[in-house]
């Protein structure tokens, strides 16, 4: 792609985002689909907070994911210990008529390679990255900005002191790992803190069950982390742009930072096809903007002036 073609493409994308800000969130894209709006509004609190309790049904579902043996009382005691370390309630940008919460959800698909989406991603107020998600060496395609980083123990990386850690737990040991990582008294040979303890946000198991039940309708064993993050963004953001989801240009599922690591569609505990079909439908209904590695968003028309 020539420099001039790239500059024109970047200007097109930035103009699209800027035009959406002219309304100052008075008419957010997700408001255009009443059916989806009702589902979004049905979300439980997405983050745990001090004193919050997971409904018994939600806990039993979460417990079954990795065959957690502990009961809900043990879960609540562990959560109480966590909130002796972390802030009592999660810190997220509050809605305001003067503050448009534009979010870029950045997945790890190989379709990011060669996309030149970096500047566009960094233009968003909130940039959410998932799991390993390196930026060094890939800045032109994935950007450099990270305000929120999603992880669980097996995908943990060290974060900058200004980056929010959005923690997904799939079993009790994950919460115990988080406790050990940030509590020196419980740190037995671990590498220690992964980020700023004042910026830790723990996903509510009830939210995970909500995504499983109301969005993918219990297809697959449980939703992928990336898909749950996308739905999270619909709940907490005003405008959502999605990058790095879906297969690469060769049709295979692989990460942009891994060579030859190909994941076939539909393998593992997640229903990749169903999830991606929902993502494409959200784009078609103009609830999100989906960038799939081509020069323009999928299904884009040259005269489209979407807010």
Backbone torsions as a table, in degrees:
resi	resn	phi	psi	omega
1	UNK	NA	127.2	-179.3
2	UNK	-70.8	160.3	-179.7
3	UNK	-59.9	-40.7	-177.0
4	UNK	-68.7	-40.3	177.7
5	UNK	-64.2	-42.0	179.7
6	UNK	-63.6	-42.0	179.6
7	UNK	-61.8	-40.3	178.0
8	UNK	-65.0	-40.8	-179.6
9	UNK	-65.2	-45.4	179.0
10	UNK	-62.2	-42.4	179.3
11	UNK	-61.0	-39.2	178.2
12	UNK	-60.8	-47.6	-178.0
13	UNK	-66.6	-43.1	-179.9
14	UNK	-65.2	-38.1	177.2
15	UNK	-61.8	-39.2	179.8
16	UNK	-62.3	-43.1	179.4
17	UNK	-69.1	-42.2	179.8
18	UNK	-62.0	-40.4	179.0
19	UNK	-61.4	-34.5	179.8
20	UNK	-67.8	-24.5	-179.0
21	UNK	-82.3	-15.7	-179.7
22	UNK	-60.1	-30.2	179.7
23	UNK	-81.9	-7.4	-177.9
24	UNK	49.3	42.3	175.9
25	UNK	68.2	18.0	175.1
26	UNK	-71.5	-25.8	177.6
27	UNK	-137.5	79.6	-177.2
28	UNK	-70.6	147.3	179.3
29	UNK	-53.6	-36.9	-176.5
30	UNK	-70.4	-13.1	177.6
31	UNK	-75.5	-11.7	-173.8
32	UNK	-76.9	-13.7	-175.6
33	UNK	-119.3	92.2	-175.5
34	UNK	-56.7	-36.8	-179.1
35	UNK	-63.4	-48.0	178.5
36	UNK	-67.1	-36.2	179.4
37	UNK	-58.0	-41.3	179.7
38	UNK	-64.3	-38.6	178.7
39	UNK	-67.9	-42.3	178.8
40	UNK	-60.9	-43.6	-178.9
41	UNK	-66.8	-19.8	179.8
42	UNK	-80.3	-2.2	-177.4
43	UNK	-63.7	136.7	169.5
44	UNK	-72.3	174.3	176.2
45	UNK	-55.1	121.8	-174.6
46	UNK	-72.9	-20.7	-177.7
47	UNK	-118.6	146.3	171.4
48	UNK	-72.3	151.4	174.7
49	UNK	-142.7	169.3	-178.8
50	UNK	-60.2	129.1	178.7
51	UNK	86.3	-7.0	178.7
52	UNK	-74.8	148.5	-178.8
53	UNK	-126.2	135.1	175.6
54	UNK	-78.5	126.7	176.8
55	UNK	-54.4	146.9	-175.4
56	UNK	-56.5	-42.3	-179.2
57	UNK	-62.9	-41.8	179.1
58	UNK	-65.6	-40.4	179.7
59	UNK	-65.0	-41.9	179.8
60	UNK	-61.9	-38.1	176.9
61	UNK	-65.9	-48.3	-179.2
62	UNK	-61.4	-41.0	180.0
63	UNK	-60.5	-33.1	-177.0
64	UNK	-75.2	-16.5	-175.4
65	UNK	-60.8	-45.4	-178.5
66	UNK	-126.0	22.4	176.2
67	UNK	57.4	48.7	176.9
68	UNK	-66.7	125.4	-176.2
69	UNK	-81.9	-23.5	-172.6
70	UNK	-71.2	153.3	-179.9
71	UNK	-88.1	178.7	-174.4
72	UNK	-67.7	-28.6	178.2
73	UNK	-63.9	-41.7	177.4
74	UNK	-64.0	-40.3	177.1
75	UNK	-57.5	-49.2	-177.0
76	UNK	-65.5	-38.0	177.2
77	UNK	-64.1	-38.8	177.9
78	UNK	-66.2	-42.4	177.5
79	UNK	-61.8	-41.1	178.0
80	UNK	-60.4	-40.9	178.4
81	UNK	-65.6	-37.3	178.6
82	UNK	-63.1	-39.8	-177.3
83	UNK	-83.0	4.4	164.1
84	UNK	-81.6	-15.1	179.4
85	UNK	-104.9	-43.7	-174.3
86	UNK	-95.3	162.9	177.6
87	UNK	-57.1	148.0	-174.6
88	UNK	-66.3	-23.5	177.2
89	UNK	-140.3	146.9	-176.2
90	UNK	-67.5	145.6	-179.5
91	UNK	-100.2	105.8	175.9
92	UNK	-130.4	155.8	-179.8
93	UNK	-58.4	125.4	-179.4
94	UNK	-81.0	147.3	178.0
95	UNK	-65.2	142.5	-179.5
96	UNK	-157.6	142.4	178.5
97	UNK	-65.0	-16.7	179.8
98	UNK	-104.2	8.0	-174.1
99	UNK	-139.8	101.6	-179.7
100	UNK	-88.3	117.8	-177.8
101	UNK	-85.9	85.7	178.6
102	UNK	-86.7	127.9	-174.4
103	UNK	-122.1	134.6	169.5
104	UNK	-106.8	118.6	175.3
105	UNK	-98.3	114.8	-172.1
106	UNK	-109.6	107.9	174.9
107	UNK	-81.6	-165.6	-173.4
108	UNK	-121.4	19.5	-176.1
109	UNK	-64.8	148.8	174.2
110	UNK	-63.2	-13.2	179.5
111	UNK	-71.6	-5.3	174.5
112	UNK	-75.1	-26.5	-176.8
113	UNK	-63.2	126.1	-179.2
114	UNK	79.2	6.0	-176.2
115	UNK	-79.5	-26.1	-176.0
116	UNK	59.7	34.3	-178.5
117	UNK	-85.9	-4.6	-174.1
118	UNK	-48.4	-55.7	-179.4
119	UNK	-61.2	-36.7	179.5
120	UNK	-67.0	-42.3	177.4
121	UNK	-60.0	-47.6	-177.3
122	UNK	-67.2	-17.4	-179.6
123	UNK	-70.0	-23.3	-178.1
124	UNK	-73.1	150.8	-180.0
125	UNK	-67.3	-40.8	-179.2
126	UNK	-118.0	127.3	177.9
127	UNK	-122.1	116.5	-176.5
128	UNK	-107.8	121.3	176.5
129	UNK	-112.7	160.4	-168.1
130	UNK	-128.7	129.5	174.4
131	UNK	59.7	-134.0	-172.8
132	UNK	-61.5	-57.9	169.9
133	UNK	41.6	61.3	177.5
134	UNK	-70.4	148.7	174.8
135	UNK	-110.1	-30.0	-178.0
136	UNK	-63.0	125.5	-178.0
137	UNK	90.8	-10.1	-179.0
138	UNK	-125.9	18.3	-171.5
139	UNK	-55.8	-39.6	-176.6
140	UNK	-63.3	-32.1	-176.5
141	UNK	-96.8	-31.7	-173.9
142	UNK	-118.0	-7.4	180.0
143	UNK	82.9	-174.9	-177.7
144	UNK	-125.8	-17.2	-173.7
145	UNK	-81.9	135.6	173.4
146	UNK	-141.4	116.4	174.8
147	UNK	-98.7	-30.5	-179.1
148	UNK	-137.4	132.5	-179.4
149	UNK	-125.0	124.0	-177.8
150	UNK	-92.4	134.5	177.4
151	UNK	-157.4	166.8	166.9
152	UNK	-136.6	171.6	-170.0
153	UNK	-52.7	-43.4	-176.2
154	UNK	-69.5	-15.9	-179.0
155	UNK	-115.6	15.3	-171.1
156	UNK	-68.1	141.2	172.1
157	UNK	-134.6	162.5	176.7
158	UNK	-81.4	138.6	-174.3
159	UNK	-111.9	156.4	173.0
160	UNK	-65.9	156.5	-175.9
161	UNK	-66.4	-15.8	-178.6
162	UNK	-100.7	1.7	-176.5
163	UNK	-97.4	132.3	175.3
164	UNK	-73.8	136.4	174.3
165	UNK	-97.5	115.1	177.3
166	UNK	-101.5	109.3	-168.7
167	UNK	-102.4	124.6	172.8
168	UNK	-102.1	129.2	174.6
169	UNK	-114.9	136.5	-179.9
170	UNK	-114.6	-3.4	179.3
171	UNK	-161.7	165.5	-177.6
172	UNK	-61.8	-34.9	-179.8
173	UNK	-61.8	-26.7	177.6
174	UNK	-66.0	-43.4	178.3
175	UNK	-67.5	-36.6	177.1
176	UNK	-66.6	-36.8	176.0
177	UNK	-62.0	-43.8	179.3
178	UNK	-62.3	-41.4	178.7
179	UNK	-62.1	-46.8	-179.8
180	UNK	-64.9	-35.2	-176.5
181	UNK	-67.0	-30.7	-174.6
182	UNK	-111.2	-5.7	179.6
183	UNK	-111.6	105.6	-177.0
184	UNK	-55.2	-32.5	-178.1
185	UNK	-67.1	-23.0	-178.7
186	UNK	-107.7	4.0	-175.7
187	UNK	-85.6	103.0	-177.2
188	UNK	-111.9	86.6	176.9
189	UNK	80.8	5.0	178.3
190	UNK	-83.3	167.7	-176.3
191	UNK	-75.5	-6.0	176.7
192	UNK	91.8	-163.2	-172.2
193	UNK	-58.8	143.8	178.1
194	UNK	-99.3	-10.7	-177.6
195	UNK	-175.9	-160.9	-178.7
196	UNK	-80.9	119.7	-176.6
197	UNK	-64.2	-22.0	179.8
198	UNK	-81.7	-2.6	-178.7
199	UNK	-121.5	24.6	179.7
200	UNK	-90.5	133.7	179.4
201	UNK	-130.5	125.0	-174.4
202	UNK	-107.6	123.7	-178.8
203	UNK	-67.6	136.0	179.3
204	UNK	-75.0	126.8	176.0
205	UNK	-54.3	-31.5	178.5
206	UNK	-63.8	-32.7	176.8
207	UNK	-68.8	-40.3	178.7
208	UNK	-61.4	-42.5	178.2
209	UNK	-66.4	-37.8	177.2
210	UNK	-58.6	-44.5	178.6
211	UNK	-63.9	-42.3	-180.0
212	UNK	-62.3	-42.2	-173.6
213	UNK	-82.4	-43.6	-168.9
214	UNK	-98.5	-16.8	-178.4
215	UNK	-107.7	-47.7	179.3
216	UNK	-104.5	1.0	173.8
217	UNK	53.3	43.8	172.6
218	UNK	65.7	19.0	174.2
219	UNK	-81.6	139.9	-171.1
220	UNK	79.6	173.1	-178.7
221	UNK	-75.6	-44.5	172.1
222	UNK	-162.1	160.7	-175.1
223	UNK	-67.8	154.1	174.9
224	UNK	-69.6	155.9	177.9
225	UNK	-59.0	-43.0	-179.1
226	UNK	-60.0	-42.4	-179.2
227	UNK	-68.0	-40.2	177.7
228	UNK	-63.6	-35.1	177.5
229	UNK	-67.0	-39.7	177.6
230	UNK	-60.7	-45.5	178.8
231	UNK	-65.9	-37.7	174.7
232	UNK	-56.2	-42.3	-179.2
233	UNK	-64.3	-33.6	177.2
234	UNK	-65.6	-29.9	-178.4
235	UNK	-79.7	-39.3	-170.6
236	UNK	-105.6	-9.6	-177.9
237	UNK	-111.9	161.4	176.7
238	UNK	-91.4	-39.4	179.9
239	UNK	-133.2	136.2	-172.4
240	UNK	-127.5	124.5	171.2
241	UNK	-113.5	136.4	-173.2
242	UNK	-119.2	126.5	-179.1
243	UNK	-126.6	148.4	171.0
244	UNK	70.5	32.9	173.8
245	UNK	-114.8	150.9	177.6
246	UNK	91.9	179.3	-177.3
247	UNK	-73.2	164.2	174.1
248	UNK	-77.2	-178.1	-177.6
249	UNK	-63.2	-20.5	179.5
250	UNK	-89.1	1.5	179.2
251	UNK	87.4	-5.7	-179.8
252	UNK	-94.1	155.6	178.6
253	UNK	-98.1	114.3	179.4
254	UNK	-154.8	164.4	-178.0
255	UNK	-89.0	146.2	-177.8
256	UNK	-65.8	-22.5	-174.5
257	UNK	-100.7	2.9	-178.5
258	UNK	-120.0	132.3	179.7
259	UNK	-88.4	124.2	174.1
260	UNK	72.2	11.4	179.1
261	UNK	-93.2	86.1	-173.9
262	UNK	-98.8	128.2	176.6
263	UNK	-109.8	121.1	-178.5
264	UNK	-72.3	145.5	178.8
265	UNK	-56.8	132.4	172.9
266	UNK	85.3	4.4	-179.7
267	UNK	-88.4	167.1	178.3
268	UNK	76.8	-169.2	-175.7
269	UNK	-79.4	-4.3	-174.3
270	UNK	-106.8	147.7	176.5
271	UNK	-94.2	85.2	-173.8
272	UNK	-61.1	-41.4	-178.4
273	UNK	-62.6	-47.5	179.5
274	UNK	-61.8	-43.9	-179.5
275	UNK	-62.1	-45.7	-177.4
276	UNK	-69.2	-33.0	175.4
277	UNK	-61.9	-39.2	177.7
278	UNK	-65.9	-41.8	179.1
279	UNK	-61.2	-44.6	178.7
280	UNK	-64.1	-37.3	178.0
281	UNK	-65.9	-39.8	176.7
282	UNK	-61.0	-36.2	177.5
283	UNK	-69.5	-45.4	-179.5
284	UNK	-60.3	-34.7	179.4
285	UNK	-84.3	3.0	177.7
286	UNK	62.5	30.8	173.2
287	UNK	-82.7	-32.9	174.3
288	UNK	-131.9	171.5	167.8
289	UNK	-112.4	124.8	-177.6
290	UNK	-107.1	122.0	177.4
291	UNK	-109.8	116.2	-170.9
292	UNK	-112.5	20.4	175.7
293	UNK	100.4	-8.6	174.8
294	UNK	-86.6	175.7	-175.4
295	UNK	-64.7	-31.2	-179.0
296	UNK	-127.6	160.4	177.4
297	UNK	-57.1	152.3	178.8
298	UNK	-59.6	143.7	178.8
299	UNK	61.8	21.3	-178.0
300	UNK	-77.4	142.2	174.4
301	UNK	-113.5	147.1	-174.2
302	UNK	-64.8	-24.9	-178.5
303	UNK	-103.3	13.0	-178.6
304	UNK	-75.7	126.6	178.8
305	UNK	-120.9	56.7	-175.7
306	UNK	-67.9	142.9	177.7
307	UNK	-74.6	NA	NA
